[in-house]
Amino acid sequence: MAKSKFYVVWEGKKPGIYTSWPECQAQVNGYADAKYKSYESRAEAEAAFKGGWKGRWGQGKSATSSKGAGAGKYPKKAASDEEEEIIYDSISVDVGTRGNPGPVEYKGVDTRTGEILFYVGPVENGTNNLGEFIAIVHGLAYLKKQGSQKTIYSDSRTALAWVRNKKPATTLARNESTRKIWELTDRAVEWLQNNTYDNKILKWNTEKWGEIKADFGRK
């Protein structure tokens, strides 16, 4: 059984003490310069909330921020850690399809605000996984052009593996009807083979966080 934690929100939509990460997240998501931190016991949380954020926020491995001095410097946690939190200083990518194969479109958005940063499609006769793969690489190229080391989120384990391997393992045939999606795929593979990057590419935790920010709503 997972150990309970208590979340103190000093600055957010509604300051207070919350007993789950989703409740805390609802108060700080999209709130500029939010200040919040998790504690192991209610007594610690109540003392911290009463004492204010100064001298407490920004100290220790559970300190987090949506903006400001601590932005982008999140504690490293195991992928299985149930208290893993969203890195909002990031972009999220996702694909919309109608049939598989079928028309594919994808976009990259600011994880914090949902602002669309790039959008491509629809491209005929692609697959969901190829679209996810291309979207991640597009995100990497987009961030590299900006000189940014922001994190990229995708909800596709398959596409994440393909990016690590620098090529897709797809059975989609190459023919005239799939020419465009293969052009984009080959371009993505070429980019991976000729570029390096320091950006983290992470799996979006849909079960805990809900649909990824770039979701097309076609489930």
N, C-alpha and C positions, 0 to 999 in steps of 0.2 A: 504493500500500500504506500502510495506517495506521501511524503512528509508534507504537512500543511505549512504554508507560508502566509505572512501578512504583509500587505503592500501599503506603504504610506505614500500618499500623494500630497505634497506640500503645495505645489503649483500645478493646476490642471483645470479642467472644466468644473469639477466639483471636488475640492480638497477633502481628504478624509482617509480612513483606513479600510482597505478592501481585503477580502479573504480569498480571492482568486485572481490570476493574471488577466483573464478576459475582462473582469470588472475594472481592474486598474487600467488596462489598455484602452477601454472606452473613454476614460477620463483624460488620457494624455495623447491619444492619437490625434494628430493635426493641431495640437496646442503648442504654440511657439514657446520655447524655453521652459518646457515642463520639467518639474523636478520630482522624482519619485524613487523609491528604494524598497527592497524587500527585506523582511526580518523573520527570524525563526520563531519568535513567540509574540503573542499579543501584547505582553507587558513591554517588550522592547519597542514594538511599533507605537504603542500609546505614548511612551516616553519620548520617542523620536518626533512624533507628530506634535506633541506639546512643546518640545524644545525648539522646533523650527528647523529649517533645512540647513542653515549655516552651521558649519562644523560637522555636519552629518552627511549631507548629500555630497557626492564626489569622493567619498572615502570608502574603501573596501570594494570587494569584487562584485557586489550586487548593485552598486551605484549605476544609474543610467540617466540619460538625458536625450531629449529630442532635438536639442539645439544647444550651441554654446560651447563652453570649455571642454565638456566631456563628449561632445558629439563625435560619432565615428569611432570611439575607443571603447568597445564593448568587451566584456570578459569572454575569454574563450571557454566554450562549454562543449561537452560531448554531444554528438548528434542525438543521443537518446535521452538527454537531460530534459525532464518534463517541464522545467522552468525556463527553457530557452525562450529568449525574447526577440522580437523583430528588430532588425537594424533598419531604422527608417531613413537613414542617409544612404539610400540605395535606389536602384531601379528594378522594376519587376516586368517580366515579359510573359506573354501568353498568346495562344493561337485560337482562332475561331475557324471551324470547319463545317462544311455541309456535305456529309458523306466522307468515306475514307477508303479509297481516294476520292477527292472532290475539291471544290474551290477552297483555298486556304488564304487566310489573312492573319497578320500578326501585328502586335504593337508593343512598344516599351513605354512604361509610365513611371513617373516619380512615385515611389512607394508611399511617401508621406502625404502628398497632395492629390495623387491620381492624374496629374497633368500629363497629357500625351506628349512624349518626346520624339517618337517616330512611329510611323504606321505604314504598312506595306500590304498590298493586295486589293481585291482577291486575285490569287494566282490559280489557274485551272489545274486540276488533277494532281494535287499534292497529297501528302499524308499529314496527320497531326504531328507525328514525331519529327518528320522532316521540318515542318514549320517551326516547331519548338527549337530544334537544333539551329536553324537559320536565325531565329529571333535572338537566341543567346549570343551568337557570334556577332550579329548586328549590334547588340548592346555593347559587347566588348570593343568593337571598332568605334562606336559612338563615343564611349568613355575615353578611349585612348586618344582620339582626336581632340578631346577636351583636356587631356592631361589629368584625368580623374581616376582615382583608385577606388571608386565606390563599388559596393557589393552589387551583384546581380542575383535576383531570385527567379527561379523557374519551378513549376510544379511537376515537371516531367523528369523522372529518374532516368528514363531511356535517353533523353536528349543530353542530360548532364553527363552520362557515361560516354556518349558519342563525342562530346566536346573534349572530355579528358583523353579519348583515344585519337582525337583530331580527324575523325572520319565517321560517317554514319554506317550502320549495318542494316541497310534497308533492302527489301526485295522489290521495290518499285521499279518497273521496267523503264528503260530509256527508249522513248519513241517520240513522235511529233507531238502527241497530246500532253506529254510530261516534260517537254523541252524547257519551258520557263522555270519550273520548280527545280529541275536539274541544273540549270544555269546558276540559280541562286545558291544551290547546294555546293556546286563546284567552287563558286566564288568564296563561300564560307570556309570550305576545306583549305583552299589556297591561302586565305587570310590566316588561319590557324597555323599553317605550316611555315609561314613567313613572318610571324609576329610573336612577341612575348607579352605577357601582361602580369600584373600583380593583383588584379581584382579577385576577390573571392566570389565563387559562383556557388550558391547554396540552394538547397531544396526548400521550397515554401511548405510550411507545415499546415496543409489545408485542414486537417482534422482539428487542430487546435485554434488556428487563426481565421478560419473561414476561407472563402475563395480569394485567390490572389488578386491584387489590386488591378491587374491588367485583364481580368476575366471578361470574356465576351457574353457571358450569361446564356450559353446555349446548352447547358447540361440537360 
